[in-house]
Amino acid sequence: MKKTTPSKIIKKISIMLHPYKKSPNAPTYEDIAEMCGTTPDRVYRIAHGSHIHSFEDSATLTELQRRGIVRS
């Protein structure tokens, strides 16, 4: 049985309330996050202009461009 800690509960709540959930691209963000090993929140931020800090961020941006969500 998994142990639920307060930090995990807070993380789940913050993800549920994040603006990416209101986006029509939310399912796409979740799919890309799973592919690239990051969070949907991070995918949303990269799609909206956040800086690239890691290889995962770079792969995420490439996938967003490939799917036509952001321009190169």
C-alpha positions as CSV (number, residue, x, y, z in Angstrom):
1,M,0.0,0.0,0.0
2,K,1.3,3.4,-1.0
3,K,1.9,6.0,1.7
4,T,0.5,9.4,0.9
5,T,2.5,12.2,2.4
6,P,1.4,15.8,2.8
7,S,3.8,17.0,0.2
8,K,2.3,14.5,-2.4
9,I,-1.2,15.8,-1.6
10,I,-0.1,19.4,-2.0
11,K,1.6,18.6,-5.3
12,K,-1.6,16.9,-6.6
13,I,-3.7,19.8,-5.6
14,S,-1.4,22.4,-7.2
15,I,-1.4,20.4,-10.4
16,M,-5.2,20.3,-10.4
17,L,-5.5,24.0,-10.0
18,H,-2.8,25.0,-12.5
19,P,-3.9,27.0,-15.6
20,Y,-2.7,24.3,-18.0
21,K,-5.8,22.3,-16.9
22,K,-8.0,25.0,-18.5
23,S,-6.1,24.9,-21.8
24,P,-7.6,23.1,-24.8
25,N,-4.1,21.6,-25.2
26,A,-4.1,20.0,-21.7
27,P,-4.3,16.4,-23.0
28,T,-1.5,17.1,-25.4
29,Y,0.6,18.7,-22.6
30,E,0.1,15.6,-20.5
31,D,1.0,13.3,-23.4
32,I,4.2,15.3,-24.1
33,A,5.1,15.3,-20.4
34,E,4.9,11.6,-20.2
35,M,7.0,11.2,-23.4
36,C,9.7,13.6,-22.3
37,G,9.9,12.6,-18.6
38,T,8.7,15.9,-17.2
39,T,5.5,17.4,-15.7
40,P,2.5,18.8,-17.7
41,D,3.1,22.1,-15.8
42,R,6.6,22.3,-17.2
43,V,5.4,21.6,-20.7
44,Y,2.8,24.4,-20.3
45,R,5.4,26.8,-19.2
46,I,7.8,25.9,-22.0
47,A,4.9,26.3,-24.5
48,H,4.3,29.8,-23.1
49,G,7.9,31.0,-23.3
50,S,9.8,29.7,-20.3
51,H,13.6,29.2,-20.6
52,I,15.1,25.9,-21.5
53,H,17.3,24.5,-18.7
54,S,17.8,20.9,-19.5
55,F,17.8,18.2,-22.1
56,E,14.2,17.3,-21.1
57,D,13.2,20.9,-21.7
58,S,14.8,20.8,-25.1
59,A,13.1,17.6,-26.1
60,T,9.8,19.1,-24.8
61,L,10.2,22.2,-27.0
62,T,11.1,20.0,-30.0
63,E,8.0,18.0,-29.5
64,L,5.8,21.1,-29.1
65,Q,7.2,22.4,-32.3
66,R,6.7,19.1,-34.1
67,R,3.0,19.1,-33.1
68,G,2.5,22.6,-34.2
69,I,1.7,24.1,-30.7
70,V,4.6,26.5,-30.8
71,R,6.6,28.0,-33.8
72,S,10.3,27.6,-34.1
